[in-house]
Amino acid sequence: MFKKCIETVRAAGERIRNADSITVKEKTDYRNLVTQYDMMTQEYLVTELSKTVPDASFLCEESDKIELTDGPMFIIDPIDGTANFTRGYNLSAVSVAYADSGIIQFGIIYNPFTDEMWYAEKGKGAYLNGRRIHVSDGDLKHNLVAFGTSPYDTILRRKTLSLVSQIIDVSMDVRRCGSAALDLAGVACGRCGLFFELQLSVWDYAAGIIIVTEAGGTVTDINGRELRLTTEKSTMLAGNPVCHAEYLRRGFEY
């Protein structure tokens, strides 16, 4: 089942990579965008994954029904980084997690533009294109820090920049790529030692949680509390154990 799901995610990504004549619409404002490829990719994933797990339900970003169940469930972001996608920025990903009884069993993140496939199955480690991966070593000053700006909330955007101004002084440097899924994947394979964002939805991070933890990382909310699957928006703090602990110890204010 896991291998079939990986094949389905790859096929969905190929559709995104070959996209042509992208039509862009605003969902809530000019920052929150959706394209016909978001909808087409989501429909394709639901159709194909239903064949693999016929009794599964679906929680998808581009859906009117936002509900978690205790049974088998796929949590899907068809294109994480839609704004990047519309601008040809090539930092977008298909993100799919599979949960059962409220516990994530596996996660898959695929950037079709770089042909990088991150995946992890519970208890079996994390991988990038078939190679076992692990989070980085060291503290903040020896690591890059990735962050998301919570672009749909003015107050959180400003609080984020306050955090960045503090963290940049004690870290190697900061990075902003525009896709939480890819930021989490970057933490899992050691590109960044830490990632944080002040507002994310479950489809943004569900796959990333298991990939980071299976790679030896730590994932909580921004205050160090357990991060649960929920339909409510959440904060996020993910990193190697040293950077994660250092962030909490320093008590950054925002």
Disulfide bonds with the S-S distance in Angstrom:
none
